[in-house]
Amino acid sequence: MRTKAKSLGPVSRWLYSAIALGAAFGMMAGYAAMFNATSGVFAKAVALEFHWGRSDAALSYAASSLGLAIGSPAVGMLMDRFGARKVILIFSVIFGTSLAAMALQTGSLYLWVAISVVAGISGAGTSVLGYLTVFPQWFDRHLGLAIGVAMCGLGVGTIVMPTLAQALVLAYGWRMTYVFLGCGSILVAFVAVALLREKTKSSTRQLQTGSQDPEQKLFFRNALKSRKLWTICAVFFMAAVATLSLGPHLPALFSDKGFNAVDAAKAASMAGVGLLTGRLLTGILIDKVHAPYIAFSFFLIGAAGLYTLRVSSDYRILLIATTCIGLSIGAEGDLISYLVRSYFGTRSFGSLYGIAYSIYALGVVIGPIGVGRFFDAHGNYDIALIILPCILVFSGVLVLTLGRYQRLGSQSGDEASDLLGFATT
């Protein structure tokens, strides 16, 4: 006989909703949306003022991505030791300040790159690494749904912020726009952190002495020796190289096929729609289907999209192809944290997630550079669009080797369905 699960009540429903909304707000105004997604908006204006080449202006994107890769492991370890909320708040202030400081450019490429690296390192605390770290503490059976809902905030930010930045640049200039975005990022971060809550906090002894639990240290060392951890890292490094390498090259690719800038912008928008859809759809599915199967399926869809960009010149088909690539990128964002939690639990989650996310970010740095080298050597993207789908298919096969993951028992009070305002039955 089935019985209805006990409702957690309005307070608990609000708590779960607040955590998801806090993460969504934070990521909407964090590194990926405020800095990464808007880099193309600033590149042209900055290059024009300082008489730089486009490649010089684009160094900011690569430098910040490198900073993100460097900072992610440290951010993860700091969150394990001192708690996520404190780390997110401190790094958000540093990130917002560095974003505003981009307005201080004098034409020195060294200063341009240096501030971008600082923005990337501090941005690690404002990224999915920072905000999603608290989710395994609260959500269990519906962790995927909670991540998917929160990641929609990031998706909205990556769509809205470039348009907002462009409007501000036209109205106030690029320097004041950097200041506006930096201050706005800090203000939103304070709201986001106020909404977040942590269930498992660092012990008083740990905070006072700065030392870690010996059992946690042992667990972390053993996790570093695990094949599963490095398989997850390899899978998402290759996925990042395959799917995110075309970001800076997509307008040029469409131009080579005879389309204008407006058509290329529509294609980028469709990739954004695919990304947002992929995040929400993956979040729903991974609570019901074994996560490696979901990863394999979305990677195949992305590989098909990449290959279609090579063989087709029909605009409508190309729009579908970019949407497929966006779906794959969206799935990657949800799956990294979910797989780390599923195979290693919540102990040392921040540190392990930080390592995996750092290697994923490294793929974001290497991919666009590699594709650019292929183009410089061959004068087209044809070879790259053969290699990239193969990499993505291989990463999909590799993720299947992870096998069954650790099934954690239901955590007390974890009713992620209350996130949407109803109780499970």
C-alpha positions as a Markdown table, in Angstrom:
| # | Residue | x | y | z |
|---|---|---|---|---|
| 1 | Met | 0.0 | 0.0 | 0.0 |
| 2 | Arg | 1.4 | 3.4 | -1.0 |
| 3 | Thr | 1.5 | 6.2 | 1.4 |
| 4 | Lys | 2.0 | 9.8 | 0.7 |
| 5 | Ala | 5.3 | 11.2 | 1.8 |
| 6 | Lys | 5.3 | 13.7 | 4.5 |
| 7 | Ser | 5.4 | 17.2 | 3.2 |
| 8 | Leu | 8.4 | 19.2 | 4.5 |
| 9 | Gly | 6.2 | 22.3 | 5.1 |
| 10 | Pro | 6.4 | 25.8 | 3.8 |
| 11 | Val | 9.7 | 26.6 | 5.6 |
| 12 | Ser | 11.5 | 23.7 | 4.0 |
| 13 | Arg | 10.0 | 24.4 | 0.6 |
| 14 | Trp | 11.3 | 27.9 | 0.9 |
| 15 | Leu | 14.7 | 26.7 | 2.0 |
| 16 | Tyr | 15.2 | 24.4 | -1.0 |
| 17 | Ser | 13.8 | 27.1 | -3.4 |
| 18 | Ala | 16.1 | 29.7 | -1.9 |
| 19 | Ile | 19.2 | 27.6 | -2.3 |
| 20 | Ala | 18.4 | 26.9 | -6.0 |
| 21 | Leu | 17.5 | 30.6 | -6.6 |
| 22 | Gly | 20.6 | 31.8 | -4.8 |
| 23 | Ala | 22.8 | 29.7 | -7.0 |
| 24 | Ala | 20.9 | 30.7 | -10.1 |
| 25 | Phe | 21.3 | 34.5 | -9.3 |
| 26 | Gly | 24.9 | 34.1 | -8.4 |
| 27 | Met | 25.9 | 32.3 | -11.6 |
| 28 | Met | 23.8 | 34.7 | -13.7 |
| 29 | Ala | 26.1 | 37.5 | -12.5 |
| 30 | Gly | 29.3 | 35.4 | -12.1 |
| 31 | Tyr | 32.4 | 34.8 | -14.2 |
| 32 | Ala | 30.9 | 32.9 | -17.1 |
| 33 | Ala | 28.1 | 35.4 | -17.8 |
| 34 | Met | 29.8 | 38.7 | -16.8 |
| 35 | Phe | 33.3 | 38.1 | -18.1 |
| 36 | Asn | 33.4 | 35.2 | -20.5 |
| 37 | Ala | 30.2 | 35.8 | -22.4 |
| 38 | Thr | 30.8 | 39.5 | -22.7 |
| 39 | Ser | 34.5 | 39.3 | -23.9 |
| 40 | Gly | 33.5 | 39.5 | -27.5 |
| 41 | Val | 31.6 | 42.7 | -26.9 |
| 42 | Phe | 34.6 | 44.5 | -25.4 |
| 43 | Ala | 37.2 | 43.0 | -27.8 |
| 44 | Lys | 36.3 | 45.2 | -30.8 |
| 45 | Ala | 36.0 | 48.4 | -28.8 |
| 46 | Val | 39.2 | 47.9 | -26.9 |
| 47 | Ala | 41.1 | 46.9 | -30.0 |
| 48 | Leu | 39.9 | 50.0 | -31.8 |
| 49 | Glu | 41.0 | 52.4 | -29.0 |
| 50 | Phe | 44.4 | 50.9 | -28.6 |
| 51 | His | 45.0 | 49.9 | -32.2 |
| 52 | Trp | 45.3 | 46.2 | -31.3 |
| 53 | Gly | 44.7 | 43.3 | -33.5 |
| 54 | Arg | 41.7 | 41.1 | -32.7 |
| 55 | Ser | 44.0 | 38.4 | -31.5 |
| 56 | Asp | 45.5 | 40.8 | -28.9 |
| 57 | Ala | 42.1 | 41.8 | -27.6 |
| 58 | Ala | 41.1 | 38.1 | -27.5 |
| 59 | Leu | 44.0 | 37.3 | -25.1 |
| 60 | Ser | 41.7 | 38.3 | -22.3 |
| 61 | Tyr | 39.4 | 35.3 | -23.0 |
| 62 | Ala | 42.3 | 32.9 | -23.0 |
| 63 | Ala | 44.1 | 34.5 | -20.0 |
| 64 | Ser | 40.9 | 34.4 | -17.9 |
| 65 | Ser | 40.2 | 30.8 | -18.8 |
| 66 | Leu | 43.8 | 29.9 | -17.7 |
| 67 | Gly | 43.2 | 31.7 | -14.5 |
| 68 | Leu | 40.0 | 29.7 | -13.9 |
| 69 | Ala | 41.9 | 26.5 | -14.5 |
| 70 | Ile | 44.6 | 27.6 | -12.0 |
| 71 | Gly | 42.1 | 28.9 | -9.3 |
| 72 | Ser | 39.6 | 26.1 | -9.4 |
| 73 | Pro | 41.4 | 23.5 | -7.3 |
| 74 | Ala | 42.3 | 26.0 | -4.6 |
| 75 | Val | 38.8 | 27.3 | -4.4 |
| 76 | Gly | 37.5 | 23.7 | -4.0 |
| 77 | Met | 39.9 | 23.0 | -1.1 |
| 78 | Leu | 39.1 | 26.3 | 0.6 |
| 79 | Met | 35.4 | 25.6 | 0.4 |
| 80 | Asp | 36.0 | 22.2 | 2.0 |
| 81 | Arg | 37.9 | 23.8 | 4.8 |
| 82 | Phe | 36.1 | 27.0 | 5.5 |
| 83 | Gly | 32.6 | 26.6 | 4.0 |
| 84 | Ala | 31.3 | 27.6 | 0.6 |
| 85 | Arg | 29.4 | 30.8 | 1.5 |
| 86 | Lys | 32.5 | 32.6 | 2.9 |
| 87 | Val | 34.7 | 31.6 | 0.0 |
| 88 | Ile | 32.0 | 32.6 | -2.6 |
| 89 | Leu | 31.5 | 36.0 | -1.0 |
| 90 | Ile | 35.2 | 36.8 | -0.8 |
| 91 | Phe | 36.0 | 35.7 | -4.3 |
| 92 | Ser | 32.9 | 37.5 | -5.6 |
| 93 | Val | 34.2 | 40.8 | -4.2 |
| 94 | Ile | 37.6 | 40.2 | -5.8 |
| 95 | Phe | 36.1 | 39.2 | -9.1 |
| 96 | Gly | 33.8 | 42.2 | -9.2 |
| 97 | Thr | 36.7 | 44.5 | -8.4 |
| 98 | Ser | 38.9 | 43.0 | -11.1 |
| 99 | Leu | 36.1 | 43.3 | -13.6 |
| 100 | Ala | 35.7 | 47.0 | -12.8 |
| 101 | Ala | 39.5 | 47.3 | -12.9 |
| 102 | Met | 39.5 | 46.3 | -16.6 |
| 103 | Ala | 38.5 | 50.0 | -17.2 |
| 104 | Leu | 42.0 | 51.0 | -16.1 |
| 105 | Gln | 43.6 | 49.8 | -19.3 |
| 106 | Thr | 46.4 | 52.0 | -20.7 |
| 107 | Gly | 47.1 | 50.0 | -23.9 |
| 108 | Ser | 49.5 | 47.6 | -22.2 |
| 109 | Leu | 48.9 | 44.0 | -23.2 |
| 110 | Tyr | 50.6 | 42.9 | -20.0 |
| 111 | Leu | 48.1 | 44.8 | -17.9 |
| 112 | Trp | 45.2 | 43.5 | -20.1 |
| 113 | Val | 46.4 | 39.9 | -19.5 |
| 114 | Ala | 47.3 | 40.2 | -15.9 |
| 115 | Ile | 43.9 | 41.6 | -14.8 |
| 116 | Ser | 42.2 | 38.9 | -16.9 |
| 117 | Val | 44.1 | 36.2 | -15.1 |
| 118 | Val | 43.0 | 37.6 | -11.7 |
| 119 | Ala | 39.4 | 37.8 | -13.0 |
| 120 | Gly | 39.7 | 34.1 | -14.0 |
| 121 | Ile | 41.2 | 32.9 | -10.7 |
| 122 | Ser | 38.7 | 34.8 | -8.5 |
| 123 | Gly | 35.9 | 33.9 | -11.0 |
| 124 | Ala | 36.3 | 30.3 | -10.0 |
| 125 | Gly | 34.5 | 31.1 | -6.8 |
| 126 | Thr | 31.6 | 32.7 | -8.7 |
| 127 | Ser | 31.3 | 29.9 | -11.2 |
| 128 | Val | 29.4 | 26.6 | -11.0 |
| 129 | Leu | 32.2 | 25.3 | -8.9 |
| 130 | Gly | 31.4 | 27.7 | -6.1 |
| 131 | Tyr | 27.6 | 27.7 | -6.2 |
| 132 | Leu | 26.9 | 24.1 | -6.9 |
| 133 | Thr | 29.2 | 22.8 | -4.1 |
| 134 | Val | 26.4 | 23.2 | -1.5 |
| 135 | Phe | 23.9 | 21.2 | -3.5 |
| 136 | Pro | 25.0 | 17.7 | -2.5 |
| 137 | Gln | 24.5 | 18.7 | 1.1 |
| 138 | Trp | 20.8 | 19.2 | 0.6 |
| 139 | Phe | 19.7 | 17.3 | -2.5 |
| 140 | Asp | 20.0 | 13.5 | -3.1 |
| 141 | Arg | 17.3 | 11.8 | -5.1 |
| 142 | His | 16.5 | 15.0 | -7.1 |
| 143 | Leu | 20.0 | 16.5 | -7.2 |
| 144 | Gly | 20.0 | 16.5 | -11.0 |
| 145 | Leu | 16.7 | 18.5 | -11.1 |
| 146 | Ala | 18.1 | 21.0 | -8.6 |
| 147 | Ile | 21.3 | 21.5 | -10.6 |
| 148 | Gly | 19.3 | 21.9 | -13.8 |
| 149 | Val | 17.1 | 24.6 | -12.3 |
| 150 | Ala | 20.1 | 26.5 | -10.9 |
| 151 | Met | 22.0 | 26.2 | -14.1 |
| 152 | Cys | 19.2 | 27.9 | -15.9 |
| 153 | Gly | 20.4 | 31.1 | -14.2 |
| 154 | Leu | 23.8 | 30.7 | -15.8 |
| 155 | Gly | 22.1 | 30.1 | -19.2 |
| 156 | Val | 20.0 | 33.2 | -18.9 |
| 157 | Gly | 23.0 | 35.2 | -17.9 |
| 158 | Thr | 25.1 | 34.1 | -20.9 |
| 159 | Ile | 22.2 | 35.1 | -23.2 |
| 160 | Val | 21.3 | 38.4 | -21.5 |
| 161 | Met | 24.6 | 39.9 | -20.4 |
| 162 | Pro | 26.2 | 40.3 | -23.9 |
| 163 | Thr | 23.2 | 42.2 | -25.1 |
| 164 | Leu | 23.2 | 44.3 | -21.9 |
| 165 | Ala | 26.9 | 45.0 | -22.2 |
| 166 | Gln | 26.6 | 46.0 | -25.8 |
| 167 | Ala | 23.8 | 48.5 | -24.9 |
| 168 | Leu | 25.9 | 49.9 | -22.1 |
| 169 | Val | 29.0 | 50.2 | -24.3 |
| 170 | Leu | 27.0 | 52.2 | -26.9 |
| 171 | Ala | 25.5 | 54.5 | -24.2 |
| 172 | Tyr | 28.5 | 55.0 | -21.8 |
| 173 | Gly | 31.6 | 53.5 | -23.4 |
| 174 | Trp | 33.5 | 50.3 | -22.6 |
| 175 | Arg | 35.3 | 51.6 | -19.5 |
| 176 | Met | 32.1 | 52.6 | -17.6 |
| 177 | Thr | 30.5 | 49.4 | -18.8 |
| 178 | Tyr | 33.2 | 47.4 | -17.1 |
| 179 | Val | 32.6 | 49.4 | -13.9 |
| 180 | Phe | 28.8 | 48.9 | -14.0 |
| 181 | Leu | 29.2 | 45.1 | -14.6 |
| 182 | Gly | 31.8 | 44.8 | -11.8 |
| 183 | Cys | 29.6 | 46.6 | -9.2 |
| 184 | Gly | 26.5 | 44.8 | -10.4 |
| 185 | Ser | 28.3 | 41.4 | -10.0 |
| 186 | Ile | 29.2 | 42.2 | -6.4 |
| 187 | Leu | 25.7 | 43.4 | -5.4 |
| 188 | Val | 24.1 | 40.3 | -6.9 |
| 189 | Ala | 26.6 | 38.0 | -5.2 |
| 190 | Phe | 25.6 | 39.4 | -1.8 |
| 191 | Val | 22.0 | 38.5 | -2.5 |
| 192 | Ala | 22.9 | 35.1 | -3.8 |
| 193 | Val | 25.0 | 34.3 | -0.7 |
| 194 | Ala | 22.2 | 35.5 | 1.6 |
| 195 | Leu | 19.9 | 32.9 | 0.0 |
| 196 | Leu | 22.4 | 30.0 | 0.1 |
| 197 | Arg | 22.6 | 27.7 | 3.2 |
| 198 | Glu | 25.0 | 25.1 | 4.2 |
| 199 | Lys | 24.1 | 21.9 | 6.1 |
| 200 | Thr | 27.6 | 20.6 | 6.8 |
| 201 | Lys | 29.8 | 23.3 | 8.1 |
| 202 | Ser | 33.5 | 23.1 | 8.9 |
| 203 | Ser | 34.1 | 22.1 | 12.5 |
| 204 | Thr | 35.2 | 24.6 | 15.1 |
| 205 | Arg | 38.5 | 22.8 | 15.6 |
| 206 | Gln | 39.2 | 22.9 | 11.9 |
| 207 | Leu | 38.5 | 26.6 | 11.6 |
| 208 | Gln | 40.6 | 27.4 | 14.6 |
| 209 | Thr | 43.6 | 25.3 | 13.7 |
| 210 | Gly | 43.4 | 25.3 | 10.0 |
| 211 | Ser | 43.8 | 21.5 | 10.0 |
| 212 | Gln | 41.7 | 19.0 | 8.3 |
| 213 | Asp | 40.0 | 15.8 | 9.6 |
| 214 | Pro | 42.6 | 13.0 | 9.2 |
| 215 | Glu | 39.8 | 10.7 | 7.8 |
| 216 | Gln | 39.0 | 13.4 | 5.2 |
| 217 | Lys | 42.7 | 13.7 | 4.3 |
| 218 | Leu | 42.9 | 9.9 | 3.8 |
| 219 | Phe | 39.7 | 9.9 | 1.7 |
| 220 | Phe | 41.1 | 12.7 | -0.5 |
| 221 | Arg | 44.4 | 11.0 | -1.0 |
| 222 | Asn | 42.6 | 7.7 | -2.0 |
| 223 | Ala | 40.3 | 9.6 | -4.3 |
| 224 | Leu | 43.3 | 11.1 | -6.1 |
| 225 | Lys | 44.4 | 7.5 | -6.8 |
| 226 | Ser | 41.1 | 6.5 | -8.2 |
| 227 | Arg | 40.7 | 5.7 | -11.9 |
| 228 | Lys | 37.2 | 7.0 | -11.8 |
| 229 | Leu | 38.3 | 10.5 | -10.9 |
| 230 | Trp | 40.8 | 10.8 | -13.7 |
| 231 | Thr | 38.4 | 9.2 | -16.1 |
| 232 | Ile | 35.8 | 12.0 | -15.3 |
| 233 | Cys | 38.6 | 14.6 | -15.8 |
| 234 | Ala | 39.6 | 13.1 | -19.1 |
| 235 | Val | 36.0 | 12.9 | -20.4 |
| 236 | Phe | 35.2 | 16.5 | -19.7 |
| 237 | Phe | 38.6 | 17.8 | -20.8 |
| 238 | Met | 38.0 | 16.2 | -24.2 |
| 239 | Ala | 34.3 | 17.4 | -24.2 |
| 240 | Ala | 35.4 | 20.9 | -23.6 |
| 241 | Val | 38.0 | 20.8 | -26.3 |
| 242 | Ala | 35.4 | 19.4 | -28.8 |
| 243 | Thr | 32.4 | 21.6 | -28.1 |
| 244 | Leu | 33.8 | 24.9 | -26.7 |
| 245 | Ser | 36.6 | 25.3 | -29.2 |
| 246 | Leu | 34.3 | 26.8 | -31.8 |
| 247 | Gly | 33.0 | 29.7 | -29.7 |
| 248 | Pro | 35.5 | 32.3 | -31.0 |
| 249 | His | 35.5 | 30.8 | -34.5 |
| 250 | Leu | 31.7 | 30.4 | -35.1 |
| 251 | Pro | 31.2 | 33.9 | -36.8 |
| 252 | Ala | 34.2 | 33.3 | -39.1 |
| 253 | Leu | 32.9 | 29.8 | -39.9 |
| 254 | Phe | 29.5 | 31.1 | -41.0 |
| 255 | Ser | 31.2 | 34.0 | -42.9 |
| 256 | Asp | 33.3 | 31.4 | -44.8 |
| 257 | Lys | 30.0 | 29.7 | -45.8 |
| 258 | Gly | 28.7 | 33.0 | -47.3 |
| 259 | Phe | 26.5 | 34.2 | -44.4 |
| 260 | Asn | 26.5 | 37.7 | -42.9 |
| 261 | Ala | 27.1 | 38.8 | -39.4 |
| 262 | Val | 23.4 | 38.8 | -38.5 |
| 263 | Asp | 23.0 | 35.2 | -39.6 |
| 264 | Ala | 26.1 | 34.3 | -37.5 |
| 265 | Ala | 24.6 | 36.0 | -34.5 |
| 266 | Lys | 21.4 | 34.0 | -34.9 |
| 267 | Ala | 23.4 | 30.8 | -34.9 |
| 268 | Ala | 25.2 | 31.8 | -31.7 |
| 269 | Ser | 21.7 | 32.5 | -30.2 |
| 270 | Met | 20.5 | 29.0 | -31.2 |
| 271 | Ala | 23.6 | 27.6 | -29.5 |
| 272 | Gly | 22.6 | 29.5 | -26.4 |
| 273 | Val | 19.0 | 28.1 | -26.6 |
| 274 | Gly | 20.5 | 24.6 | -26.9 |
| 275 | Leu | 22.7 | 25.2 | -23.9 |
| 276 | Leu | 19.9 | 26.3 | -21.7 |
| 277 | Thr | 17.7 | 23.4 | -22.9 |
| 278 | Gly | 20.5 | 20.9 | -22.4 |
| 279 | Arg | 21.1 | 22.0 | -18.8 |
| 280 | Leu | 17.4 | 21.7 | -17.8 |
| 281 | Leu | 16.8 | 18.5 | -19.7 |
| 282 | Thr | 20.0 | 16.9 | -18.3 |
| 283 | Gly | 19.0 | 17.9 | -14.8 |
| 284 | Ile | 15.7 | 16.2 | -15.2 |
| 285 | Leu | 17.0 | 13.0 | -16.8 |
| 286 | Ile | 20.0 | 12.2 | -14.6 |
| 287 | Asp | 17.7 | 11.7 | -11.6 |
| 288 | Lys | 16.0 | 8.9 | -13.6 |
| 289 | Val | 18.6 | 7.5 | -15.9 |
| 290 | His | 22.2 | 6.4 | -15.2 |
| 291 | Ala | 24.3 | 9.6 | -15.8 |
| 292 | Pro | 27.0 | 8.1 | -18.1 |
| 293 | Tyr | 24.2 | 7.0 | -20.5 |
| 294 | Ile | 22.9 | 10.6 | -20.5 |
| 295 | Ala | 26.5 | 11.9 | -21.2 |
| 296 | Phe | 27.0 | 9.4 | -24.0 |
| 297 | Ser | 23.7 | 10.4 | -25.7 |
| 298 | Phe | 24.3 | 14.1 | -25.5 |
| 299 | Phe | 27.9 | 13.8 | -26.7 |
| 300 | Leu | 26.7 | 11.9 | -29.7 |
| 301 | Ile | 24.2 | 14.7 | -30.4 |
| 302 | Gly | 27.0 | 17.2 | -30.1 |
| 303 | Ala | 29.3 | 15.2 | -32.4 |
| 304 | Ala | 26.5 | 15.0 | -35.1 |
| 305 | Gly | 26.2 | 18.8 | -34.8 |
| 306 | Leu | 29.9 | 19.4 | -35.2 |
| 307 | Tyr | 30.1 | 17.2 | -38.3 |
| 308 | Thr | 27.1 | 18.8 | -39.8 |
| 309 | Leu | 28.8 | 22.2 | -39.6 |
| 310 | Arg | 31.4 | 20.7 | -42.0 |
| 311 | Val | 29.2 | 19.0 | -44.6 |
| 312 | Ser | 26.2 | 21.3 | -44.8 |
| 313 | Ser | 25.7 | 24.8 | -46.2 |
| 314 | Asp | 21.9 | 25.0 | -45.6 |
| 315 | Tyr | 21.3 | 27.7 | -43.1 |
| 316 | Arg | 18.4 | 26.0 | -41.3 |
| 317 | Ile | 20.3 | 22.8 | -41.0 |
| 318 | Leu | 23.3 | 24.7 | -39.6 |
| 319 | Leu | 21.1 | 26.3 | -37.0 |
| 320 | Ile | 20.0 | 22.9 | -35.9 |
| 321 | Ala | 23.6 | 21.8 | -35.8 |
| 322 | Thr | 24.6 | 24.7 | -33.5 |
| 323 | Thr | 21.6 | 23.9 | -31.3 |
| 324 | Cys | 22.9 | 20.3 | -31.0 |
| 325 | Ile | 26.3 | 21.6 | -30.0 |
| 326 | Gly | 24.7 | 23.8 | -27.4 |
| 327 | Leu | 22.7 | 20.8 | -26.0 |
| 328 | Ser | 26.0 | 19.0 | -25.5 |
| 329 | Ile | 27.7 | 22.0 | -23.8 |
| 330 | Gly | 24.7 | 22.4 | -21.5 |
| 331 | Ala | 24.8 | 18.7 | -20.5 |
| 332 | Glu | 28.5 | 19.0 | -19.6 |
| 333 | Gly | 27.8 | 21.7 | -17.1 |
| 334 | Asp | 25.3 | 19.6 | -15.2 |
| 335 | Leu | 27.2 | 16.3 | -15.4 |
| 336 | Ile | 30.6 | 17.2 | -13.9 |
| 337 | Ser | 29.3 | 18.0 | -10.4 |
| 338 | Tyr | 26.7 | 15.2 | -10.5 |
| 339 | Leu | 29.3 | 12.5 | -11.4 |
| 340 | Val | 31.8 | 13.6 | -8.8 |
| 341 | Arg | 29.1 | 13.5 | -6.1 |
| 342 | Ser | 27.7 | 10.2 | -7.4 |
| 343 | Tyr | 31.1 | 8.4 | -7.3 |
| 344 | Phe | 32.8 | 10.1 | -4.3 |
| 345 | Gly | 29.9 | 11.4 | -2.1 |
| 346 | Thr | 30.0 | 14.7 | -0.3 |
| 347 | Arg | 33.3 | 14.2 | 1.6 |
| 348 | Ser | 36.0 | 16.4 | 0.0 |
| 349 | Phe | 33.4 | 17.2 | -2.7 |
| 350 | Gly | 34.7 | 20.8 | -3.2 |
| 351 | Ser | 38.3 | 19.7 | -3.6 |
| 352 | Leu | 37.5 | 16.9 | -6.1 |
| 353 | Tyr | 35.0 | 19.0 | -8.0 |
| 354 | Gly | 37.6 | 21.8 | -8.2 |
| 355 | Ile | 40.2 | 19.4 | -9.8 |
| 356 | Ala | 37.7 | 18.1 | -12.3 |
| 357 | Tyr | 36.4 | 21.6 | -13.1 |
| 358 | Ser | 40.0 | 22.9 | -13.5 |
| 359 | Ile | 40.8 | 20.3 | -16.1 |
| 360 | Tyr | 37.6 | 21.1 | -17.9 |
| 361 | Ala | 38.6 | 24.8 | -17.9 |
| 362 | Leu | 42.0 | 23.9 | -19.3 |
| 363 | Gly | 40.2 | 22.3 | -22.3 |
| 364 | Val | 38.4 | 25.6 | -22.8 |
| 365 | Val | 41.8 | 27.3 | -23.1 |
| 366 | Ile | 43.4 | 24.7 | -25.4 |
| 367 | Gly | 40.4 | 24.0 | -27.8 |
| 368 | Pro | 40.1 | 27.4 | -29.4 |
| 369 | Ile | 43.8 | 27.8 | -29.8 |
| 370 | Gly | 44.1 | 24.4 | -31.4 |
| 371 | Val | 41.3 | 25.1 | -33.9 |
| 372 | Gly | 42.9 | 28.4 | -34.7 |
| 373 | Arg | 46.2 | 26.7 | -35.5 |
| 374 | Phe | 44.4 | 24.2 | -37.8 |
| 375 | Phe | 42.8 | 27.1 | -39.7 |
| 376 | Asp | 46.1 | 29.0 | -40.0 |
| 377 | Ala | 47.7 | 25.9 | -41.4 |
| 378 | His | 45.0 | 24.8 | -43.8 |
| 379 | Gly | 42.9 | 27.9 | -44.5 |
| 380 | Asn | 39.6 | 26.3 | -43.4 |
| 381 | Tyr | 38.0 | 24.4 | -40.6 |
| 382 | Asp | 37.4 | 21.1 | -42.4 |
| 383 | Ile | 40.1 | 19.0 | -40.7 |
| 384 | Ala | 39.1 | 20.4 | -37.2 |
| 385 | Leu | 35.5 | 19.5 | -37.9 |
| 386 | Ile | 36.5 | 15.9 | -38.6 |
| 387 | Ile | 38.7 | 15.6 | -35.5 |
| 388 | Leu | 36.4 | 17.3 | -33.0 |
| 389 | Pro | 33.4 | 15.0 | -33.5 |
| 390 | Cys | 35.7 | 12.0 | -33.1 |
| 391 | Ile | 37.1 | 13.4 | -29.8 |
| 392 | Leu | 33.5 | 13.9 | -28.5 |
| 393 | Val | 32.4 | 10.4 | -29.5 |
| 394 | Phe | 35.5 | 8.9 | -27.8 |
| 395 | Ser | 34.8 | 10.9 | -24.6 |
| 396 | Gly | 31.2 | 9.5 | -24.8 |
| 397 | Val | 32.5 | 5.9 | -25.0 |
| 398 | Leu | 35.0 | 6.6 | -22.2 |
| 399 | Val | 32.3 | 7.9 | -19.8 |
| 400 | Leu | 30.5 | 4.5 | -20.1 |
| 401 | Thr | 33.6 | 2.8 | -18.6 |
| 402 | Leu | 32.8 | 4.5 | -15.2 |
| 403 | Gly | 30.2 | 1.8 | -14.5 |
| 404 | Arg | 27.8 | 1.9 | -11.6 |
| 405 | Tyr | 28.2 | 4.8 | -9.2 |
| 406 | Gln | 27.9 | 4.9 | -5.4 |
| 407 | Arg | 24.3 | 5.0 | -4.4 |
| 408 | Leu | 24.0 | 7.3 | -1.4 |
| 409 | Gly | 21.2 | 6.8 | 1.0 |
| 410 | Ser | 18.5 | 9.4 | 1.1 |
| 411 | Gln | 19.6 | 12.3 | 3.2 |
| 412 | Ser | 17.2 | 13.5 | 5.8 |
| 413 | Gly | 14.9 | 16.2 | 4.6 |
| 414 | Asp | 15.9 | 16.0 | 0.9 |
| 415 | Glu | 12.8 | 16.7 | -1.0 |
| 416 | Ala | 14.0 | 18.5 | -4.1 |
| 417 | Ser | 10.4 | 18.4 | -5.4 |
| 418 | Asp | 9.7 | 21.1 | -2.9 |
| 419 | Leu | 11.9 | 23.2 | -5.1 |
| 420 | Leu | 9.0 | 23.3 | -7.5 |
| 421 | Gly | 6.4 | 23.7 | -4.7 |
| 422 | Phe | 5.0 | 20.1 | -4.3 |
| 423 | Ala | 5.8 | 17.0 | -2.2 |
| 424 | Thr | 6.7 | 13.6 | -3.7 |
| 425 | Thr | 4.3 | 10.7 | -3.3 |
